[in-house]
């Protein structure tokens, strides 16, 4: 089976260096490289994403061709061939190695199947492609990107006819159609940007789409008066060697904000990411080193940074002691929610309804604000393919989404784009900075104001590397031994949720309200942590501890959050949180016996 797959790969792959490598494995005949052809890439949390190279489990032109054929076949079967071809496919790419080629192969397969293609012929941010899908009501949209992954990776992000990322059972259906349509439908060996853009069914849409995107962002999210924005202290911005810089500049111009101070070394796209070990602003001060040195040089107190495809946003601020604080995704979510509620929600016409949405592993701080202020708070599974669907379902019921976010610094503000969008988030964050500093308050002080009003939310997240599926199964089997009413190190378990099993002991019917999939490893423990050692059980849980298997990496992840008072924070609540989370996690993992 693997030998036949390798032989076919050699016939279909455009990169002859990769073909030569596979032919070498075949000639050696000792099984080397055969493992690369045992299992095909699967649609995960963010579509297809993997290391580039030869094999069914790698990103290459064969994988891209086969994925596109599966997508087109699914469109023909669900929307109908005529409807699908006329609505067309939006296609874009980032600035990574091979992204342009992969996009050209994708477009070539679409065009030669008779599909109209709405093409971005130069690298653009992922939110621009997502907006194209919404604006033009395409049958599908495909973004070639690996977002913030290492330079060796690439990916294939897929949006459906609703302009949201695909979810089950669509992904499963497409996966099956890929298997059934492995052989090329057409010759795509001449795939190039020139051959694509000269085709009669191809339209270059970038300028028109960006114009409409900026118009809608301004209409729905620009809420701070020009006199405050124009007086804002200048902000340092880094594109992390990606494609966000010129688009964030345009958003700042529309919002009448001062031009940002750019981190020049990281301003232009560079697929090598030469100044970064990992092109991910979540990685902490190490990733922000050049941004901080630029800010120090120019006397700026605030830094904004996008990841390379500009769908995420990081924020850092200089503290009174001279140290820099990199806000977590949960903290940014609270800040943006607090800001937008004040400038939008509280000023809306009477009767207008709003909601805020977070992933199940993200902070519940906005939920506390919702309970006090009277708007709706909703939860979704991890990943914007789930979050956007929940937000748009609420919108269909007359409830306007204000903030949809996940702790991994992803933010969808309003409903401009049905996905996380680091461009519009940068504009709103900059307005928030302008308003805070005009009132004599830093972002850190604004966050304390939020906590003083709605409660303090402290988190502790982490992961353990786990690449063996059987070990992962044993870990979750141990976690399922924790039952509601039981105890962990003297701390009562109020309730448990097991998404894979579809159960939630806190629900009146005992069922989880999150979408259930038989293969989902995602468990939530709701605990009552006695911070005062009073010996009296709390009436409601104050600690939420979530465990999940990563959908994109070989990791066992944990997320925890404790809701408490300022006095409890000052009394060592974080240390107590960390102690019980570490104890519970290590007891489950215990790799020495796994």
N, C-alpha and C positions, 0 to 999 in steps of 0.2 A: 504493500500500500504506500509506504513512504517513498520507495524507489520510483513508483509511477508518478507520485506527486512531485518529486524532485525533477523528473524528466520533463513533465509538463511545465513546471516553473521555468526551466531553462529555455523552453520554446517561447514563453510568453513574457518574460522579464525584459525590460528595456535597458537596464543597467548591465552592461556586459561584464563589468568587474564582478558583480554579484553572480552572474551566470558562470563565470570562470571558477569562482569559489565553489559553487555547488557541483560543477562538473568534476572538480578535483575530489570532492567527497565521494562522488559516484565511482570514480576511477579507483580510489583507495579501497573502497568496498569493505571497510572495517567498522562501519556503523557511525563514523564521525559525521556530525551534522544531521543525522537522521531524526534526532529528537526535535529539530526545528520544524519538521513536517508531520508531527503527530497530531497537533491540535491547532485549530484555526483561531485567530483573534476573535474575541467576543465583545459585543457592545456592553460597556460598563457604565460607570457613573457619568462619564463625559464622552461617550461614544467609543470609537476605536482609538487606542493609544498604546504605542510600544516603541522599543528601540528600532531604528532603521537597520535593515540588513536583509539577507536572504532567509526565506522560510515562511511557513503559513502563520507563524506566531510573531512575525515582524512586519513593520511598515515598509512597503515597497510598491512598485507599480502594479504588480500582479494583485496584491491585496486591495489596492485602490480600484483597479478595474473590476474585480469580482464583487466588492462591496457596492459599487455603483450599479452594476447589473442587478444585484439583489434589490436595491432600492427602487430602481426603475420598474422592475417586474412587480414589486409590491404596489407601486402607484397604479400600474396598468390594471391590476386585479381589484384594487379598492376604489379608485377614482374613475377608472375607465381610461382607455388609451387616449381618446380625443380630448377629454377634460385635462388629463395629466400633461399631455404634450403642449397644449395651448397655455395652461397656467405656467408651465416652465419650471426650471430649476435655477435657484440662485447659487452661485459658486464664488468663493473667495479664498484667499490664502494669506498666511502671515509671512514673516521674513526668515524663517528657518531654512536650513539646507533641505533641498528637494521639494519644498512646499509649492513652488511655481510649477515644477514638473508634475507633481501629483494632482494639482488643480487642472492642469492642461489635459491630463489623462482622463480625469473625471468629466470634464466638459466635452472632450472628444467622444467618449462613450455616449453621453447624453445626446449630443448633436446628431450622431450617426444613427441613433434610435428614433430621431425625428422630434426630440424634445427642444423646445425653445430654451435658451440659456441666458440668464441675466448675470453678467460676468463683471467682476472687479479685476481689472487687468494689472493692478499693482497691489502690493501688500496693504491690507486694511485691518483694523481691529475687529475682533470677533463681534462686538456689539453692532458694528455697521452691517455685517452680514445678517445678523439676527433681525435687525430693523428692516433690511431689504425683504426678508421673508414676510414680515408683517405688512409693510407698505404695499408690496406688489401681490400679496396673496398667492405666493408660489405654491406649487404642489409639494416642493421640498426645498431645503437649503442645505448646502454642504460647505463646511469650513475646514480647510486644511490647517491644522494647528495642534501643537502639543502644549499650548498655554505656558505654564511656568516650569515644565519638566526640563531635565538636562538637555544639553545641545544635541545629544545623540538620538533623541526621540522625535517622533512626529505623530500626528493623529488625524482623525477623520470624524468631525463632529456633525451630527445629523439633526436637522429640524424637520418636523412633519408639516402637513398641510395647515395646521393650526398655528404655525410659526413658533411652536415650543419644541424643545428636545423630545425625542421619542421615548416612550415608556412601554412597559409590557401591556398587552401582548404584541405590540407592533415590532419591537426589537427582536422578539423570538421568531416572528413570522419572516422578517427580513433575513435573519440568520439562516433559516431553513431555505429560503429562496437563493441565498448566496451559494449554499451547498449544491443546489439543483442547477445553478447557472455558472459553473466554474469556467467553462471554456469561453474564450472571447467571442462576443457577437460580431465583432468587426476588427479590422486592422487599426490599431491605435499607435503604431510605431512612429508615426510622423507627428505625434502630439506635441504642440508647442503653443505658446501664447499667440504667436502670429497666425497659426493655422486656425486657432479657435476664434480669435477676434475678427478674422476675415470671412467667417462662415455666415451665410445669410440668416441663420436662425439665432445668431448671437447678438446681444445688445450690451454695450458698455454702460453701466448704470451708476458708477461711483459718484459723479458730480451731483446728479439729480437726487440720489438717495441721501447724500451727506447734507445737502441743502434742506431737505424735508426733515431729516433727523434733528438738525440744529433748531429748526423752527419749532418742532414739537417739544424738544427738551426745554427750550426757552418758555414756551407757552405753559407747560405743566410743572416746571420745577424752579423757574427763576422767580423768587418771592421776596428778596431783600431789596430795598430801595437803592437806586443808583448812587445817591449821595453817601450811603454807608459802604457799598461795595467799592466805590472808587477811592475811598479813604482807607481801605484795608491795608494792613502791613503786607509786604510782598512775601510770597510763599515760594519755597524751593520745590521743584518738581523733577522727578526722574522717570524716564521711560523704560529703564532697565534693558537697554539695548533693543527695545521693541518698537512697536508701530504707533504708540499712543500720542507722542509729543504734539504733532501738528493738529490733532483733533481736540486735545485738551486746550490747546491755545485758542482754537476757534470757540470752544465753549466759554472760556474766560472772556473773550471779546464780546460774545452775545450777552453775558451776564454783567458786562461793564466792570470787570475786575481788573486790577493792575496786572500787567504781564508777569508771568512767573519767572523766577530765576532758575535756569536750567542747569542740571548736572551735565556739563558738556561732555564728559567722558562716556556718558551712557545715553546721550540724546538720540543718536542715529541708530537705525537697525543694524545689528551685527549678529549673525547666527552663531558666532563663537562665544558670545557673552564674555568677552575677555577680562572684564573687571570683576566678575562674579563667580563664585564657586557654584552656587545654585541661583538661577534667575528667578528667585521667588522672594518677594518682599516680606513674606511671613517668617523668613529664616532668622530674623532678629537684627541686632546692631551690626553684625558682620556684613550682612547684605546691604545695610544702609550706610556703610562707612563713608563712601564718597558723597552721599547726600548730606551727611552730617558735617563733613569737612567743608562742603560748599556753603551750607547754612552758616557755619561759624565764620567763614570768610566774609559773607555778605551781611552778617548780623540779623539773619532771619531766625524766627523762633518756631516755624512750622514747616514740615516737609510732607508732601504728597508723593506717592509713588504708585505707578501701575506695574503689573507684571507684563511680560513681553507682548501678549495679545490684547492687553488693556481691558480685560473683563473684571479685574480685581483692583481694589484700592487699599493701600496702606497709608496710615497717618502717624506721624511722630511729632512730638512737641518738646521744646527745651523747658526744663523745670527750673524753679527758683534756685536750686542748688547747683545749677550748671549741667546736670546730667540730662540725657535725652530719654524720653519715654516713648516707646513704640506701643501704641494702643492695640489691644487685641481686637479680633473681629467682633467679639461680643460687646466690647466697650464702644467700638465705632457704631455698631448697630443701635445701641442705646442712645448715643449722641445724635445720630441722624434721625432716629425716631422722635426724640425729644424736640429737636429743631423743627422737623417738618410738622409735628403736631402743633407747635406754637405758631408757625407762620402760615400753615394751611388748614389743619383740622379745626383749630379753635376759631378761625375766621370764616369758615364755610357757612353757606346759607343753612338755616335751621332745617333739620330733617335729612340733611345729607349724611350718609353713613360711610364710615371708613373702617379699614382693617389693617393690621400689620401681621406679617407671617414670618415665622422662623423655622429652621429645620429642627427636628426632634433632639438633636445633640447640641443645639445652640442655646444661648441664654434665654431665660424666661422673664428677663427684666421688662421687656415690652408687654408681656402678659400682665405684670403687676401694674404697669401704667394704664393698660386697657381697662383693668378692673376699676381703677380710680376715675378715669376720664370718660368711660362709657363707649369706647369703640371696641371692635371685635379683634380678638387675638386668635390666630390659627397656627397649627403645627403641620409639618410635612416631613416626609422621609428626607434623608440627606441627599443633596444635589439639586441643582436648579431644574433638572428635568421634572422633579416632583414639586418643588416650590412654586414654579411658574404656573403649573396646572391648578394648584390650590388657590393662588391669587386670582387667576382668571375665572375660576368657578365662582369665587366670591363676587367678582365684578359682574358676572352674568346674573347674580341675584340682587344687583343694585348696591353692592358694597364696594367702595373704591379702595383699592390697595394703595397705601401710602409708602410703606417700607416692607420689602421682602428680603430677608438676609439669611446668611449662614455664617458660622464662626470662622470659616476659612476665607475671610475678608471679601466675600461676595455680596453685592448689594444691587437689588432691582428697585429703583425708586419710581413711584407711580406705575404706569403701564406703558412707558415709552418703548421699551424693549422687553420681550418676554423671556428674559434671561438676565444674568448678572451683567452689570454695565459699569466699568470703571471710569468711563468718560463722563457720563452724567453725574456719577457719584463724586467725581473730583470737583465738578462745578458746584454742586450743592455743599460739599465740604468746605470749599473756599468761601461761599456765602456765609456758612456757619462761623467760620473763622472771623470774617469781617464783622459780623454782628456781635460775636463774643468780645472781640478786642475793642470794639467801639463802646461797649458797655463796661469796659474795664475788667473783663473776666477772661481767663485762659480756658482752653478746652478741658484741662484737668479740673479746674474749678467748676466748670459747667457740669462735668460728670459727677462731681461730688454733690452738686445741687440736685441732680437727678436722683442720686442715692438717698440723700436726705429726705426727698419727697416720696419716693416709692419703695425704699428699702435697699440695703446693700447686697449686691450679688457678686460673690467671689468664686472664681473657677480654678480648676486644676485639670489639665488635659495632658495626654501623652500617648505613647504606643509602645508595643513590643514587636520586634520583627518575628514573623512567623510565616514561613514559606511552605510548610507541610500541611496539606489539607486535613490529614487525619489528626494532627496535633490541634489544629483549629477546632475540629469537631469535638475533641475531648475537652478543650477549654470551655466551650459553650455548654457542654453537657454538665460540667461542674457548676457553671453559673446558674443553670436551670434547677440546681438543687436548692437554691435559695427560694424560700416560699414566704408569701405574705403572712405576717404574724410571727415570723421567726426573728432571729437576731444575728447580727454580725458584730463580733467583739462588743457585745452589750448594747448595740444600737438596733432599735426595732426596725424591721422591714414593714412599712405600711402597705405597699402594694408592689406588684411586678407587672411588666409588660414584655411579652415575647412576640415580636412582629412575625417571626417565621411561623409560629404556631397560631398566630391570629388572636392571641389572648391578652387581656388586660384586667387584672383583678380589681382595679379601681373603677371600672365601668359597670354600670348597673346590669348590663347583659353579659359581662365577662369577656367582651370582644374588643380587640384593638380597633381604634378608628383610623389607623394608618394602613395603607395598602399592604396586603399580605402576599408573600411569595414563598413557596415551599422551601426555597434554598436560601432564604434570608437569615443571616446570623446577626440579630440585633436585639439586645436585651436591656431593659431599663429597670433599675431598682430605685424605689422611692423610700428614703430612710428618714428617721427622726433622730438627728444627732443632738444629744444633750450637751450643750455647750457650757452649762453651769454645773454639771454633775449633781443635779438636784435629785436624781432618781425617779422623777416623775415623767411619765411618757407624754410626749407632745401630742396635741390633738390632730395636728396635720404634719405631713412631712416637710422638712426644710432642706433636705439634701436629695438631689437627683443625680444618679450615677448611671451612665449609659455605656454599653459595650457594643462594638460592631466590628465586623471584618471589613477591611477596606475593599472598595470595589475597583481600585486602580493600582494598589501596591500590596506587597506581601506583608501586611501589617495587621496586628490586633490592636484596635484603638479604644481608648477610654476617654470619657468626657464627664466632668462632674461640676456641679454648681451648688453652692450653699447660699441660701437667703437668710440674712441676719441683720442685726442692728450695728450701728457704728461702735457702740460700746463692746459688742461681741467681736468685731473686727479688731479693735484695739486690745482685746483680751486674748488674742491668739487663735481666732477662729480658723485662719488659713492653715496653721500647723495641724489643728485637729482634723480639718478636712483632708489634708494630705495624708495624715496617718491612717485614717480608715480606708481611703481609696487605695493607697499602696498595699495595705494589708489584704484587702479584698482581691485586688488584682494579682498580687503575687501568689495568693492561695489558689486562684483559678489557673494561673499560668504554670507555676511550679514545673518548669521545664525538665528538672532532674528526674521526674517520674513520668513525664509525658513521652 
